[in-house]
Amino acid sequence: MTTVLSFLAFTGFVAGYSWYKLRNENLNSQDGFFLGGRSLTGVVIAGSMLLTNISTEHLIGMNGSSYKNGFIIIAWEVTSALALIAAAIYFVPKYLRMGLTTIPQYLESRFDSATRSIIAMFLVISFVVTLLPIVLYTGALNLESLFSVSEVLGISQSEGIWLTVVIVGVIGSIYAVFGGLKAVAISDTINGVGLLIGGLLVPILALASIGDGNPITGLTMVFEHAPQKFNVVGAKDSVLPFGVLFTGMIINQLYFWSMNQTIIQRALGAKNLVEAQKGLLYTGVLKIFVPIIIVLPGVIGFYYYGDTMFDNQDMIYPTLVKKVLPLSFIGFFAAVVMGAVLSTFNSVLNSAATIFSVDVWKRHINKNISDKSLVRVGKTTSAILAVTAIVTAPFVANAPEGLYQLLQQLNGIFFIPIASIMLAGFFTKTVSAAGAKAALFVGLTFYILTTFILQVDIHFVHIWGIEFLLNIAVMFGVSKFYPVTKDISMKSMDVLDLTEWKYAKLVSIILVIVTILIYILLGNV
């Protein structure tokens, strides 16, 4: 009973506080619903970015992967700091100068309207096919385990997961449909604090238990049990070889943190450039410490269970939580898990609805639509996508290399071609719209063939790098025959104050140094 009460109390507090903060907001305007009225501060942006990124596919998926593969997978996290620097210093100032609501708007300015429309639909499809189902399924897996839903209701585990998927999906869509970006961002910030507290409790209590009350002693014992698990440099035949950091990983991280609508939409909703840069760089700092929550518990799990759960690695984190957390904390932690799921789920819904409404509906179906009607289209889109995700979520179970690895493989279908086009648009003036569209389809076909059909014996992140080079070659080749025919200068909209944060470069330098030190200190374990 205590577990249920603490769960309901924290979940209710988040919902109540979000409603209180939104009660006087105008959510019927385009900026009000889709960009939080362009009023978000650095702390809110960082909290929302972190929670949008860190969900149960990380808590379950990454801990499952670290249980099996060790610390080499922290590359996904710590290299994010470098991409966030690029976003803060280079990309976001350009987006805010242009007054963007969506990333595809930039593609129309640089290339043409067809490129914008194609990318917009690609993004909406990618959200429904990849991220939303995996977020819902991993969330349901964790909550079903923590609350033993199937046992309490006398149903099978698969039925318990289905039921939990539906409940989480419905609650998440309520935030996205009725509150817009600001409701998402406010609830994310509170849940972010909860995630940091609850997430840190798991490894701290586990290490204290192992070390007879002393977490440092416990950490030493876990290290001595399997020191190889703490090495951050992956071998060539590992799940994440060190070499991939210098090929496809760079492109993926740049896309995710600098061009991904779900993430960047928070920065686009900033009240000024100072707050946008603070939010991005604060997120970079948090990403350095996040492995304590989403990687270390998996390695602790190896200390407890050895290789007995290698065939079911995505269950290691829920098992560890139930082992080390007191019953009175499990309800609170379940609420934090629910918050992490809701955060990513409703953020992706909001971003997908923003792209569909602004980049598809307003341009191709009703060009003269009012802001109020456009918001209604966004809400309807969120609801339809939520139902689709709920129906498809259980089909992602039993990924052979774990759910997080599956998510990254699926992301590559869309991320790398779009990143290629965006980077070519920013850094060259000779790539044309025809070249961009050709590269999009060539890259997409190449990746699907080499990753999912032909099973080429090359790590999929290296394939990202090869695909990027192929896309660039196609863009330049096609642009030779179909050159640029329009003015590609970017117009400044003067929507916000674009004065830079005075500490942006200092914080960026510190983040670069810390990232390098992590690999130097843990690379020789």
N, C-alpha and C positions, 0 to 999 in steps of 0.2 A: 504493500500500500504506500509506503514511504517513497518507493521508486516512482510510482505513478504520480504522486502528489508533487514531487520535485520536478518531474518532467512537465507537468501541466503548469506549474508555477512559473518556470523560466520561459516556456513557450508563450504563455499568456502575457507575461511582462513585455516580451519583445513586441508582440502584436499590439498591446495597449499603448506602449510608448511610441511605436511607429504611427498609430492612428492619431495620438496627441500632437505629434510634430507636424502631421499633414492636415490637420483639421481646417486650417485657414489657407491652404495652398490652392492655386488655380491649376487644376489638372486637366482642363479642357483645351489648353493651347498646345501647339506643337512642341515648343520649348519646355513648357511646364510638365507635360507627360513624358516626353521622350528624353529630355535632358535635365530634369530636375530643376527647371527654371534657371539654368546656368548659375547655380548658387552654391555648388558643392565646395567644401573646404578640403585642405590637404589631408587632414586626419580621416574625414569621411571617405575621401577618394581611396586612400590607402587601405582602410578597413574593408571597403567594398571590393577593391581589386583582389585583396588577399582571399576573402571569402568566396568571391566569384571563381577564383582559381583553385583554392584548396577546398575540396569536397571529399565525399566518401570514396571517390575513385582514387584519391590520394591516400586517405587514411587506411583504406582497405587495400587498394591496388599497389601503392608504393611500399607499404609495410610488408605486404605479401611478397613483393619482388626483393626487398632488402633481406627478408628472412631467408630467401633462397640464394640471392646473389651478393648480398653485402652492400657496403657503402658506395660502390661504384655508381649506383643510380642517383647519387646526389647531384650529378651533373645536370639533371633536368631542373634542379632548383637553384644551385649557386650561380650557374651561368645566366640565369634569368636576370640577375642584378646588372650584368653588362648590357643586356638588351634594354632594360629599363633606363639605363643611362642614355642610350641612343634615343629612346623615346622622349625623355625629358629635355635633352639638349638640342635634338635635331627635328624629330618628326612632329611632336605635338605643337611646338610653336608655329609650324607651318599650317597644321590643321586649324588651330584657333584663329590664325590670321585670315584664313579662308572662310571662317564661320561655318564649318561643316557640322551637320547632324549625323551623317553616316559616311563611312569610308568610301563606298561606291560613288558618292558625289564627287570625290577627288578624281576618280577614274574618268568621269565624264569631262571634267575640266581639262585633264591631261590627254585623254584619248578621244572617245566619242560616247554618245548615249547608248549605243548597242553594247559596248564593253561594260558600261555601268550596269545595264539590265542583266546581262549574262552573269556577271560576278555576283550581283544581288541575289539571283535565284540560286546560284551555286552555294552561297553562304547559308541561305535559309534551308536548303536541302541538307547541307553538312551538319547543321545544328540538329535536325530531326533524325538523321541517319546515324550520327556518331555520338555526340556529347550527351544529349538529353536522355536517351535510353540507358546509357552506362551510368550516368549520375543517379537516375532513379533506381536502377537495379542494385548498385552497390549500397545506396542508402537503405533500401528495403532489406538487403542482406544483413546489414549491421543492426538495424532496429529490430528485425525479427529475432536475431540472435540475443540481443540485450533483453528484450521483453518476453522471449519465448512465446511469441504470438500463436504459433501452430499448436503448442502444448496447451496453452490456456483455452483456446477455442476448440481443441480436439480435431484439428484438421492437419493435412500433410504440410511439410515444410514448404513445398512449392506453392501450395494454396496460400500459406501464410505470407510468403513473399509477394504473391500477386496482390493480396489484400493490402499489404503495406505500400506497395507501389501505387495503388489507386489512391490511398489516403494522402500520401506525400504529394502526389501529383496534383490532387485537387487543392490542397492547402497552398502549394507553391503557385499555382495558377491564380489563386485569389489575390495574392500580393501583386503579381505582374499585371493582372487585368484591371484591378481597381486602384492601385496606388502608383503605377508608373515607376520611373527610374528612382525618384526620391524615396519612395517607400522601400524599394529594394536596397538602396544605399544606406538608409538609416538602420533598417533591420540587420543589414550586413555588418555594420559597425559594432552593434551590441553583440551579435553572434560571434564576431571576430574576437572580442574580449573573452567571451565564453569558451571559444575554441582554444585560445592560447592557454587559459587556465586549465580547462579539462584535458586538453591535449598534453600539457606538461605534466599533469598529475599522473598519467599512465606510466611514462618511463621513470619518473621520480619515485613513485611508490614501488614500482617493480624493482628498481635498483636498491632502494632502502630495504626491501624484503630480502633480496639476495645478499646484501651486505650487512645483515643483522642491525638494521637501523641507520647505516651510513651509506648514502647513495654513491659516494666516491669509491668506497670499498667495493660496492656492488658493481660499479662500472669497471673497476680494475679486474674483478673476477670474470665479468662477461668478456672483457678484452683478452684476458689470458686463456679463456676457454676456446676462443676462435679468433686470433689476431688478424687472420687473413680477411675476415669480414669487414674490417675497418679500413682496408686499403681502398682509396678512391680512384686508382688507375686501373681500368679494366683491361684484361688481356684480349688478344685479337679474337679469340673464340668465345668471349664472354657475352652476356646479354647486352652489354653496352661498352664496346671497346673504347679505349682512350682516344683513338684516332678520330672517332666520329665527332668529337668536340670541334674539330677543325674543318669538317666537311658540312654535312647536312644540318648538324645541330645549330650552327650559327644562323643559318637561314630560318630554321624553324623558330628559334627564340626571337629573332628580329620580327618575324611575322606575328607571333603570338602576343608580344608585349608592345609592339609599335603599330600594328596594322589590323589587329583583330577587333572587330566591332564590339564584342562582348566586354573586352577589357578597356579599350580606348574610349568607349562611350562615357565612362566615369570621368575621364580627363576632359572630354568635350563638354561635360556639364559643369566644369570648374567656373568659379566666379571671376578668375583672372589667371594669367600665366603663372604667377607666383604659386598659387594654390595647386595648379595642375602639376608643376614641377615638384613641389613638396610631396604631393600624393604619390607620384611615380617613384621618387627617390626613397621615401619612407617605405614603400613597398619593396624596393630593392634591399633595404636593410633587413626587413622582416624575412625575405626569402633566404637570406644567409642563415638565419636561425631556425627556419621551419623544419629542416631535416631532423631536429631533436624530436619533433612530433610525428613526422611521417616517414622516417627512415630508421631511427634508433630503436623504436619498439619492435620492429621486425627482427633486428639482430638480437635483442633481448629474448624474443620468442625462440630463436635458435638455441639460446642457452638453456631454456626450459624444456624444449621439445625435440631438439636435435633435428634429424631429417624426417621425422615420422609424419609430418604434414606437408611434405614437398608436393604430393599429388593433389593437395587441396590448399594451396598457399594463401588464397584469398580469405580463408577462415582464421588465419593466425591472429589478426588484430582483434576481432570480436572475442576470440578465445582468451587472449591476454587481458583484455579489458575486464571480462568477467572474473578472471583469476585474481587481479590485483586491486580492483576498485571495491571499496566497501559498498554494501547494498544502498546506503543512504546517498552515495555519490552517483550510482548508476543511472538514476532518473535524470539528474542534472546533466550527466554526460550524454545520455540519449537525446536530451533536448538540444545539446550542442551539436550532436550529429545531425539531428533534424534541421537545425539552423544552417549547418554547412550544406546539406542537400538542398534546402529551400533556396539558399543564397545563389548557388550555381544554377539551379533549375529556373528560378524566376528571373535571374539576370539574363540567361540565354533566351528565355521566352521574350523578355522585353527587347533585347537586341534584334531578335528575329522579326518581331512585330514592327520595330522601328524601320528596319531595312525594307520589309515588304510594303509598309504603308508609304514611306517617303520615296523609295527608289522604284517601286513597281506600281502600286495603286495610283498614286498622285500623278505619275508621269504617263501611264498607259491607259488607265481606266477612267479617271475623273480628274482632269487637270485643274479644274476650278473648285475643287472640294474645299469646304471650310475647315478650319482647325478642329472644331468640335466633331465634325463628321470623320475627319482623319483619325482622331483619337479613338472614335468608335470602331473604325476599321482595325486599328492596332489592337484593341481589346478583343475583338472577334478573332483576329489572327492568333493571338496568344492562346485563346481557348481551344481553337482547332489544333494547334501544334501540341498543346498539352495532352489532348486526348490521343493523338497519334503516338506521342512518346510513351504514354501509359500502356498502350496496346503492344508496342514493340519492345519494351524494356526487358521482359523475361527471356527474350531470345538471345541475349548477349552472354548468357551463363556459360561456364566451362571453357573459357578461353585458354588455350594450351599454355601460353606463356604468361598468363595472368591478365586481369582486366586493364591494368594501366598500360601494359605493352600493346594490347589490342587497340586501346584508345589512340595511342600515338601512331600506330600503323594506319588506322583509318583516317586520322587527321592529315596524314601525308597526301591523301588523295586530293585534298582541297588547298591545304596551306601552302605548299611549295609552288604550284603554278601561280597562285594569286600573289605570293611574295615576290616571285620573279617579275611579274608585271609591275607591281608597285615600285620595286627598287629600280627597274629600268626607267619607269616614269620619272622618278625623283632625280636620278643621276645621269640620264642621257637626254638629249633633245632630238636624237635621230630615230628612235624607235617609234613606229607608227601604230595606229589603231589596228590595222590589218596584221601587223607583226605580233601585237599583244594577243589578239584573238587566236591566231595560229598557234602560238606558244602555249596558250591555255589548254587547247585540245590535244596537242602533241604531248605535253607534259602529263596530262591526265591519263592518256592512253598508255604512255610509257610506264608510269608508276603502277597502274593496275596490272599490266602484263607482267612486269618484273617482280611484283610483290605477291600477287594473289593467284596468278594463273601459271606462269612459267616456273616459279619458285627458284629464281636465280640465287646462287650461293654467295650473295653479297649482303651484308647487314643493311637493313632497310634505311637506316640513317645515312649510310654512305650512298644509297640509291637516291636519297633526297639531294645530296650534293651533285651527283651525276645528272639528275633531272634538272637541277637549277642551271648547270652549264649548258645542257641541251636546250633548255628554254631560251637562254640568252642567245645562243647561236641561231635558233629559229627566228627569234625576234629581229636580230640584225639582218639575217638572210632575207626574210620576207620584206623587211623595210627597205631593202635595196631596190626591190621591184615595185613596192607600193609605199612610197615615202610619205612623210608627214606633210599634210596640206593645210594645216590650221595653225593659228597663233596659240602657242602653248604657255604663254606667260600667265602666272597665277594672280588673280585679282585679290586685293586685300579688302576685307569687309568691315574692318574696324569694329567688331562686335564687342571685344573685351580689351581691358588693359593688358598690353603685351610686355610690360616691364619684367625682366628676368629676376628670379630669386637670387639674391646675392651670394648664397652659400651653395648654389647648384653645382658649380664646378668643383668645389672643395669636397663635398659629399661624394661626388662621382669618382674623384681620385682615390678617396678612402675605400670605396667599394671595390675598385679595381685591385688595389693592394691586398685587401682582405681575401678576395677570390683567389688571387695567385698564391697567397700564403697557405690557404686551405689545401691546395694541390701540392705545395712543397712539403708541408708538415705531415700530411696523411698519404702522400704518394709513395712513401718508402716503407710503409708498415708491412 
